[in-house]
């Protein structure tokens, strides 16, 4: 049994309170938007390598303590260290012991991408043994097949990749797109990411799925061109990197971009106009896939 303590804090003190609670004996601490689910909810978005500039104006700090912890002095210590005159308003609730691994795994089922492709967590049996089944567990790197942008790119790869084609996955995350391309019969597959941990995760996932895939950090120059290029990142880096990514598309090659909201599609199309003409190929849950051909 554990005790969960929820305290209210403004943006300028939430992080300090979080750290102070850990110092005071909390087992874990998280920060959430206290206005979540209301009209005042404030989504947080960050580009790769750039964290949001501030937390929510009204934050909720949630700390988990042992059931036998002496809460009063711990909360007083944390509040003082974080610059509060007194302990903020808080609520507590009991948290029963659970098999957290089993609980987490139960939340992830196989994901059908198309009739010929599934994403299957390692603890599940493949629903269709005859399909292309990519084994991938939720982890630190983005890309498990559940997000609309990943699905949009996977569907496009299923329609586009032919045996022997060369494929570039720019911003590879977990490596799911490159792995899918390899399983679809692509020849040379290169995955690039700005995050070393993502490169490591992609390498592990490629080995698990028994595919050959080159992987490297985005700081390493790429001189090759590819018949198929896919980039599932975010609007701002897609705009900034337009000349670099577009230059990697071989003559006659095809490209798909995602990580773009419908409201941002024209911004990306305009940024890419000097290099490649893009059109909206598909939409899903407010996200788009942009497509082009050299």
N, C-alpha and C positions, 0 to 999 in steps of 0.2 A: 504494500500500500504506500502511496505517495500523497503529498499535498500540493495542489496547484494553486499558486497565488497570482491573482491578476491585479495589477496596479495601473492607474492612469498617470500619464506623463506627457508634457508637451515635447515638441520635436527637439528643442535645445537641450533637454535633460534625459531623454529616453535612453540614448546610448550609454551615457554615464551611469544611469541607474542600472542598466543591464549588466555592465561590467562590475558594478559595486555589489550586485546581488550574487554574482558568481564568487566574488571575494568573500561574501558573507556566508557561503556554504550551499548555494543553490546547485543542484545537479545539472540543470540546463536552463537557459533563458531564451525567449524569443520575443520579437517586437512585431506588433500588428497594427493595422489601421483601426483606431477606435470607432471610426465612422463607417466601417465596412458594412455594406448592405443598405446604406442610406444615400440620399441625394448628395451628401457631403463627402462620399467616398472619393479618395484621391489615388488613382492607380500610380504605381511606380514603374518606370521603364528605364533601363540602362543599356547603353551600347556596350559591346564587348570591350573590356579594358577601362570602362568609364562607369563608375558607380553613380546612382542618383545623387544629386547635390544635397538633398536633405531628406529626413524622415517625414512621416506624416505630422501635420500640425497637432493633431490629437492622437497620441499613440497609446497602445495598450501593451504593457510589459508583462509577460507571463513567465513566472519562475516555478520550477519544480523542486520541491524539497522532500527529504526523507520524512516519513510519517511521524517520527519521534523528534524532529528538529524543533528547537526552541525558536518559534517564529518571531515573537515580539522583539527580542534584542537583535536578531538577524536583520529584520526589516528596518529597525531604527538605525543600525550601523550603516546599511546600504543607503538609506535616505540621506543621512548626514554626509556620507562620502560623496553623494551625487549632488549636493548643494541644496537639498530641500530643508526647509525650516522644521517640517514635521513629516511623518510617514504619509504619503499620498493615500487617497481613498483606495481601498482594495477589497477584494472578495476572495474566498478560498473554497476549494472543493476537493473531495477525495478522488484519487485516481487509483483504480484497482490494478493489481498486477496482471499483465497479459503476456502472451507469447508475441512479442513485437515483430519478430521475423515473420511468423505465420500471418499476423494481421496485415503486415505490409504486403506480403506476397499475394494475399487474397484480393488486394485491390488492383492487381494487374493480370488481366486475362490476355490470351492471344488476340492479335489485332489483324483483321482481314483488310488487306490493301486492295487487292483485286482477286479474281478467281484463281490466279496463278501465284499469288504471293501473300504470305502471312509473316507477321512478327511474333515470335513465340518466346516468352520468358523461359529460362532454363528449367524451372520447376513444373512446367506444363508439358503435356503431350501435344504434338502437332495435330490440329483438327483435321488436316488433309495431308497425309503422308506423301502424296504425289505432287504437292505444290512446292514452290520455292519457299522454304521455311528458314527465316533468318533468326538465329538465337541471339536475343539481346535482353539484358536485364537493366532495369532502371539504375542509373548511376550518376556520377558527377557531371559527365559530359552531356550536353543537350542532344536530344534526338533518340526517342524510343519508338517513334511511329504513331504516337497518340495525338500529337499536335497537328492541327490542320495544315500548317506549312510543310511539315515533314511528309504528310500523306500526299499533298499536292505534288511534291517532288518525286515521291516514289511512284505515283500513278503515271507521271510523265516519263520516268525512266522505263517503266514497263512497256510503254507505247513507243519509245524512241530507240533504246539500246538494241543493237544487233550484234551477233557474234563477231568478235575481233575488233570492235570499235575501241578507240581510245577515249577515256573519260577523266575529267578533272572535277573533283568535288572541292570547291573553294569554301572554307569554313566548315570542315568536316565534322566537328563535334564528336559524337560517338563513333563516327565512321559508317553509319547506317546506309547512307546513299551510295558511297563507294562500294560497300559490301554488296548491296543490292545490284549495282551495275556489274560487279564481277560475277555474281550468281546468275545474272541474265546473259552472261557470255562475253562481256567486255574483255578486251585484251589488256592493254596497259591502263591501269587505274591509279591515279595520284590523288591523295587527300592532303589538304593543307589547312592548318589552323593556327591562330595567333596564340593559343593556349597550349603550353607544353603538356599539361595534364590531359587535354583532349586528344593530343597526338598519341600519348601513351594508352589512353582508353581505346582509341580507334585501333591501335596496333593489337591490343589484347583481343578486341572483338573480331578483328580480321582473322587472327589465329584460331579463335574459337569456332569460327564459321568456315575454317579451312579454305580461305581465299588468299590470293596473292594481291597485295595492294601496297604501293609505295606511299610513304607518309613523311611529311616534313613540316617544319615551322614556316610560317608565312614570311619570316625574315630572310629565308633562303631564296635567291632569285629562281624564277622558272622561265626557261627559254623555249620550251616545247609549246606546240599548239595541239589542240584536241578536237576530235570530231563531236564530242558531247561535253558541255560544260554545265554544271549545276552549282548554284550558290544560294544556300538557305541561311541568310544571316539577318540583317536588319536594314531598314531604309537608309539611314545615314551612311553606314559603311558601304552599302551598295552604290550610293551616289559618288562618294569619294573615290572608291576603287574602280569606277566604271572604265577608265582607260586601261588599267592594268588587267582587269578580268576580260574585257572585250578583246584585248590583244592575244589572249590565249585560245580564242575560237578559230579553228582552222577554216580555210576556204570551204564553203559548203556545210560547215559545221553548225550545230544547233545549241542553243543555250536556254536555260530556264532559271529564273530568279524567284525566290520567295522570301518570307519573313517580312512581307509588305502588306500593310492594311489597305483595304479598298480605297480609303480616303487619301492614301499616299501614292497610289499607283501612278498618277500623272507626274508627280514629282520625280519618280525614278525614270519614267519614260523620257521626260525632258532632259534629265541628266545624262542619259545614255544616247540621246539622239545624235550627237556628233560621232558616235562610234558604231552603234548598231541600232536598228529600228526594233522596238519592242511593242508587243501587243498583249492584252490581257488574254491568257489562255484558259483560265479556270478560276473560280472563286469557291471559297468554303468558309462558312462561319465568320465572314467579315475579312478574310485574308485572300490575297490573290496570288496567282502564279503568272509571271510575265515571261513571254517567250520571244525568241528571235532566231534569225538564221543569217549567217554571213554569205 
